[in-house]
């Protein structure tokens, strides 16, 4: 089966989709492990070098103190005599040195082996390696388990942990390096100590790295949780603002439509008022004006009784015109409702309707007091006034009733009757009253509904108390 190639863009997308805490765990964990390995290796190397140098210095000092009295003046004697060789054999083959040293060689500066416990190497020349050069320069060199010299076959074959030491042999009075002693010490104890030092150093590095990583992880996790919480809050705020923006656009559209309808309705109201004035008071006043120009008032020959009846007819026509003008004005002028409460507003609207129509209206009011803005009070008054007028005009005013209830945070006004009902679709566009009521209620954020059937009609409006208080 073929392998599915993973594009770098997909990996980057997956990586960016992870939380900051997970990103830190992955990246920080890898970096911490890498840093621990590097630091541990560096520290272990320093410890190994220091332990090796200190142990080799102690051994070299001890060996030098033992063999120095045996060696002749190496500046004048380039070859060791049999006596010195025999003394070195006895010294290095017995006692503490015999049990600690696997081999011992004494080098001349030209690479010749002056002495060795392996007699086959004595008198031979070998290439001077870097460690030997360093020792002839006056510095001690120590290596642990680094046996790579040509002449060290026997040491490699021993299979024991060995500490190789190159120690410069100094002339006592001048301090000049006249030879170099090379010896291999059995390093079982040294290896154990070195292993313990390595283990402790790795444990220390691992502990501090882990502690540092855990502290950083705690900080990053806390910051990540804070960022995640703030991100969720921000998303919620953005979502809420988006919802409010949609609502604002919807309300703005409704306000624009309401404003357009209000302009058209105002024109319709003006036309209706004009028609009422023209068909009512204007006709009566025109009739009175025509009667004033009649011969019954101008001709002196007309009897006084006839002239008086004509004047009374003119007066009745003018009185009727004045009554109709007052009725029109009463429908246009609102009572002083700013300081009134809701029950008083409903009672005024019902009593005004009963006075003008001579009908009876059943009023039901809840006992809960409400604090409403003037705009809400005007809306409720006009709603009741227009709904009752429509019910009386189109439904015959049969069993008209007004009910006010409170449901939660909304006030509900119902105006109902038991008339024959009507088809809302048939008169929706021609009815100024219903369209005006709907626009008036919805402009305050309220709801307007109509339910009608052959058993009667109910017109309902509802307003939120909170929205009216904030209006």
C-alpha positions in Angstrom: 0.0 0.0 0.0 1.3 3.5 -0.9 2.1 5.9 1.9 0.0 9.0 2.4 2.1 12.1 2.1 1.6 14.7 4.8 2.1 18.2 3.6 3.9 20.7 5.8 0.9 23.0 5.6 -1.3 20.3 7.1 1.2 19.8 9.9 1.3 23.5 10.6 -2.5 23.7 10.6 -2.7 20.8 13.1 0.0 22.4 15.2 -1.7 25.8 15.3 -5.0 24.1 16.2 -3.6 22.8 19.4 -3.8 24.8 22.6 -0.8 26.7 24.0 -0.5 24.1 26.8 -0.2 21.2 24.4 2.2 23.1 22.2 4.4 23.8 25.2 4.3 20.2 26.4 5.4 19.0 23.0 8.0 21.6 22.1 9.1 22.3 25.7 9.4 18.6 26.5 11.6 18.0 23.4 13.7 21.1 24.2 14.0 20.1 27.9 15.1 16.5 27.1 17.6 17.8 24.5 18.9 20.4 27.0 19.1 17.7 29.7 21.1 15.4 27.5 23.5 18.1 26.5 23.9 19.6 29.9 24.2 16.1 31.5 26.8 15.0 29.0 28.7 18.3 29.5 28.6 18.1 33.3 29.4 14.4 33.3 32.4 15.1 31.1 33.6 17.8 33.4 33.2 15.6 36.4 34.9 12.7 34.7 37.8 14.9 33.7 38.1 16.4 37.2 37.9 13.1 38.9 40.4 11.5 36.5 42.8 14.4 36.9 42.6 14.4 40.7 43.0 10.7 41.0 45.8 10.6 38.5 47.6 13.4 40.2 47.4 11.6 43.5 48.7 8.3 42.0 51.4 10.2 40.0 52.6 11.9 43.1 52.8 8.6 45.0 54.6 6.8 42.2 57.0 9.7 41.7 57.8 9.7 45.4 58.6 6.0 45.2 60.7 5.9 42.1 62.4 9.3 42.2 65.1 8.2 44.7 65.9 5.2 42.5 66.5 7.1 39.2 69.9 8.5 38.4 70.6 11.9 36.9 68.7 11.5 33.7 70.2 14.6 32.1 73.7 12.9 32.1 72.6 9.3 31.9 70.5 8.5 28.8 70.4 4.8 29.6 69.6 3.1 32.8 72.1 0.7 34.3 71.3 -2.9 35.4 71.3 -1.8 39.1 68.7 0.8 38.5 66.7 -1.6 36.3 66.8 -4.3 39.0 65.8 -1.7 41.7 62.8 -0.6 39.6 61.8 -4.2 39.0 61.8 -5.0 42.8 60.0 -1.7 43.6 57.3 -2.0 41.0 56.8 -5.7 41.3 56.2 -5.8 45.1 54.2 -3.9 47.7 51.5 -1.4 47.0 52.7 -0.5 43.6 52.9 -4.1 42.4 49.2 -4.6 43.2 48.0 -1.3 41.8 50.1 -1.0 38.6 49.6 -3.3 35.6 52.6 -1.9 33.7 55.2 0.9 33.9 57.3 2.5 31.2 60.0 5.2 31.3 60.3 7.2 28.1 63.1 9.3 26.7 62.2 12.4 24.6 63.1 10.7 21.3 60.5 8.0 21.9 62.8 5.3 23.3 61.6 3.1 26.1 64.3 3.3 28.8 62.5 1.0 31.2 59.4 -1.3 31.1 58.2 -4.2 33.2 57.7 -5.8 29.8 61.3 -6.4 28.9 60.5 -6.8 25.2 59.8 -3.1 24.9 63.0 -1.9 26.5 65.4 -0.1 24.1 62.7 0.2 21.3 61.7 3.4 19.7 58.1 4.3 19.1 56.4 7.4 17.6 55.9 10.1 20.1 52.1 10.5 20.5 50.3 13.7 21.6 50.0 12.6 25.3 53.7 11.9 25.5 54.5 15.3 23.9 52.3 17.0 26.5 54.0 15.2 29.3 57.4 16.3 28.0 56.1 19.8 28.0 55.7 19.5 31.7 52.0 18.6 32.1 50.5 15.4 33.5 48.1 13.5 31.2 45.5 11.0 32.4 43.1 8.9 30.4 40.6 6.4 31.6 40.1 3.3 29.5 41.6 4.9 26.5 44.2 2.4 25.5 45.0 3.0 21.8 48.8 3.1 21.8 50.8 0.6 19.6 52.9 -0.6 22.5 49.9 -1.2 24.8 48.8 -4.6 23.5 49.2 -6.3 26.9 47.1 -3.6 28.6 44.3 -3.9 26.1 44.3 -7.6 26.5 43.9 -7.4 30.3 40.2 -6.5 30.1 40.5 -4.5 33.3 39.5 -0.8 33.8 42.8 1.0 33.6 43.8 4.6 34.3 46.6 5.6 32.0 48.9 8.3 33.4 51.8 10.2 31.7 53.8 11.9 34.4 56.8 14.1 33.6 60.1 13.3 35.5 61.7 16.5 36.6 65.4 17.2 37.5 65.4 18.1 41.2 67.5 21.2 41.1 66.5 22.7 37.7 62.9 21.5 37.3 63.6 20.4 33.7 61.7 17.5 32.3 64.3 14.8 31.7 61.9 11.8 31.1 58.3 10.7 31.3 56.9 7.9 33.2 53.9 6.1 31.8 52.0 3.6 34.0 48.6 1.9 34.0 46.7 1.7 37.3 44.0 -0.8 38.0 40.9 1.5 38.4 38.1 -0.7 39.9 37.5 1.7 42.8 38.0 4.6 40.5 35.4 3.3 38.0 32.9 2.8 40.8 33.5 6.3 42.1 33.3 7.7 38.6 30.0 5.8 37.9 28.6 7.1 41.2 29.6 10.7 40.2 28.1 10.3 36.8 24.9 8.9 38.2 24.6 11.7 40.7 25.3 14.3 38.1 22.7 12.9 35.7 20.1 12.7 38.5 20.8 16.3 39.6 20.6 17.5 36.0 17.4 15.5 35.4 15.8 16.7 38.7 16.5 20.4 38.1 15.4 20.1 34.4 12.2 18.4 35.5 11.6 20.9 38.3 12.2 23.8 35.9 9.9 22.2 33.2 7.2 21.6 35.8 7.3 25.1 37.1 7.2 26.5 33.5 4.4 24.0 32.7 2.3 25.2 35.6 2.8 28.8 34.5 2.0 28.0 30.9 -1.1 25.9 31.8 -2.4 28.7 34.0 -1.8 31.2 31.3 -3.3 28.8 28.7 -6.4 28.4 30.8 -6.7 32.1 31.2 -6.3 32.6 27.5 -8.8 29.8 26.7 -11.3 31.3 29.2 -10.8 34.8 27.7 -11.1 33.4 24.2 -14.4 31.7 25.1 -15.7 34.9 26.7 -14.6 36.8 23.7 -16.3 34.4 21.3 -19.4 34.6 23.5 -19.2 38.4 23.4 -18.7 38.4 19.7 -21.7 36.0 19.3 -23.8 38.2 21.5 -22.7 41.3 19.6 -23.4 39.6 16.3 -26.9 38.7 17.6 -27.4 42.3 18.8 -26.2 43.5 15.4 -28.7 41.3 13.6 -31.5 42.5 16.0 -30.3 46.1 15.5 -30.5 45.6 11.7 -34.0 44.1 12.0 -35.2 46.8 14.3 -33.7 49.4 12.0 -35.6 47.9 9.1 -38.8 47.8 11.1 -38.3 51.5 12.1 -37.8 52.4 8.5 -40.9 50.5 7.4 -42.8 52.0 10.3 -41.6 55.5 9.4 -42.7 55.0 5.8 -46.1 53.6 6.9 -46.4 56.4 9.4 -46.0 59.0 6.7 -48.6 57.3 4.5 -50.9 56.9 7.5 -50.5 60.5 8.5 -51.6 61.4 5.0 -54.5 59.0 5.3 -55.5 60.5 8.6 -55.4 64.0 7.2 -57.5 62.9 4.2 -60.0 61.2 6.6 -60.1 64.3 8.8 -60.6 66.4 5.7 -63.3 64.1 4.5 -65.1 64.2 7.9 -64.9 68.0 7.9 -66.1 68.2 4.3 -68.9 65.7 4.6 -70.1 66.9 8.1 -69.5 70.4 9.4 -68.7 71.9 6.0 -71.9 70.6 4.5 -73.9 71.9 7.4 -72.2 75.3 7.3 -72.7 75.5 3.5 -76.4 74.7 4.0 -76.6 77.5 6.6 -74.8 79.9 4.3 -77.3 79.1 1.4 -80.2 79.6 3.8 -78.9 83.0 4.8 -79.1 84.2 1.2 -82.7 82.9 0.8 -85.6 85.3 0.1 -87.2 84.3 3.3 -84.7 86.4 5.2 -84.2 89.2 2.7 -87.7 89.9 1.5 -89.5 92.2 3.9 -92.8 90.8 2.8 -92.1 87.4 4.3 -94.1 87.0 7.6 -92.1 87.1 10.8 -93.1 83.5 11.8 -91.7 82.1 8.6 -88.5 84.2 8.9 -88.1 83.0 12.5 -88.4 79.3 11.5 -85.8 79.9 8.9 -83.4 81.4 11.4 -84.0 78.6 13.8 -83.2 76.0 11.0 -80.0 77.9 10.3 -79.1 77.9 14.0 -79.7 74.1 14.3 -77.5 73.5 11.3 -74.7 75.6 12.8 -75.1 73.9 16.2 -74.9 70.4 14.5 -71.8 71.6 12.7 -70.2 72.7 16.0 -71.1 69.4 17.6 -69.4 67.4 14.8 -66.3 69.7 15.0 -66.1 69.0 18.8 -66.4 65.3 18.3 -63.6 65.3 15.7 -61.5 67.4 18.1 -62.2 65.1 21.0 -61.0 62.2 18.9 -57.7 64.0 18.2 -56.9 65.5 21.5 -55.5 63.3 24.3 -56.4 63.8 28.0 -53.5 64.6 30.4 -52.2 61.1 30.8 -48.5 61.8 31.7 -49.2 61.7 35.4 -52.0 59.1 35.2 -51.6 55.4 36.0 -52.6 52.5 33.7 -56.1 51.9 35.3 -57.0 55.6 34.9 -55.9 55.6 31.3 -58.0 52.5 30.5 -61.0 54.0 32.3 -60.8 57.3 30.4 -60.6 55.5 27.0 -63.6 53.3 27.9 -65.7 56.2 29.3 -64.9 58.3 26.2 -66.1 55.5 23.9 -69.2 54.9 26.0 -70.1 58.6 25.9 -69.7 59.0 22.1 -71.4 55.7 21.2 -73.9 55.2 24.0 -72.8 51.6 24.3 -71.5 49.7 27.4 -68.0 48.2 27.7 -66.8 45.7 30.3 -63.4 46.7 31.8 -61.1 44.3 33.7 -57.9 45.6 35.3 -55.2 43.7 37.2 -54.3 44.8 40.7 -50.5 45.1 40.0 -49.3 48.7 39.8 -47.1 49.5 36.8 -44.7 52.4 36.1 -44.9 53.1 32.4 -43.3 55.8 30.2 -45.6 58.4 28.5 -45.0 56.9 25.1 -46.3 53.5 26.4 -49.3 55.2 28.0 -50.2 57.1 24.8 -49.8 53.8 22.8 -52.2 52.0 25.1 -54.8 54.8 25.1 -54.8 55.0 21.3 -54.9 51.2 21.0 -58.0 50.9 23.2 -59.6 54.0 21.6 -59.1 52.7 18.0 -59.9 49.1 18.8 -63.2 50.0 20.5 -64.1 52.3 17.6 -63.3 49.6 15.0 -65.3 47.0 17.0 -68.3 49.3 17.3 -68.1 50.4 13.6 -67.6 46.9 12.1 -68.9 44.5 14.8 -71.9 46.4 16.0 -70.3 46.9 19.5 -71.8 43.6 20.7 -70.5 42.7 24.2 -67.3 44.9 23.9 -64.8 44.3 26.7 -61.3 45.5 27.6 -58.9 43.4 29.8 -55.5 44.3 31.2 -53.2 41.5 32.5 -49.6 41.1 33.5 -47.5 38.1 32.4 -44.0 38.1 33.7 -42.4 41.2 32.4 -45.0 42.0 29.8 -48.3 44.0 30.1 -51.1 42.7 27.8 -54.2 44.6 26.7 -57.1 42.8 25.0 -60.0 44.5 23.3 -62.7 42.0 22.2 -66.3 41.8 21.1 -68.8 39.2 20.1 -69.6 40.5 16.7 -69.7 38.6 13.4 -66.0 39.0 12.8 -64.2 39.9 9.6 -61.6 38.8 7.1 -58.3 40.6 8.1 -56.8 40.0 4.6 -59.7 41.8 3.0 -59.3 45.0 4.8 -55.6 45.0 5.8 -54.6 47.5 3.2 -57.6 49.8 3.4 -57.9 50.0 7.2 -56.1 53.0 8.5 -56.9 52.1 12.1 -55.4 48.6 12.2 -52.3 49.5 10.3 -51.7 52.5 12.6 -52.2 50.4 15.7 -49.7 47.8 14.5 -47.1 50.3 13.6 -47.6 52.2 16.9 -47.2 49.1 19.0 -44.3 47.6 17.1 -42.4 51.0 17.2 -42.1 50.5 21.0 -40.9 46.9 20.6 -44.3 45.4 21.3 -46.4 42.7 19.7 -49.7 43.2 17.9 -52.1 40.3 17.0 -55.7 39.9 15.7 -57.9 36.9 16.2 -61.3 36.9 14.5 -64.1 34.4 13.7 -67.8 34.3 13.4 -68.0 34.3 17.3 -66.2 37.6 17.6 -62.9 39.5 17.4 -60.0 40.0 19.8 -57.2 42.5 19.2 -54.2 42.2 21.5 -51.1 44.2 22.2 -48.3 43.4 24.6 -45.4 45.6 25.8 -42.3 44.7 27.8 -42.2 46.6 31.0 -38.4 46.8 31.0 -38.2 48.1 27.5 -40.8 50.8 28.2 -38.9 51.8 31.3 -35.7 52.2 29.3 -37.5 54.0 26.4 
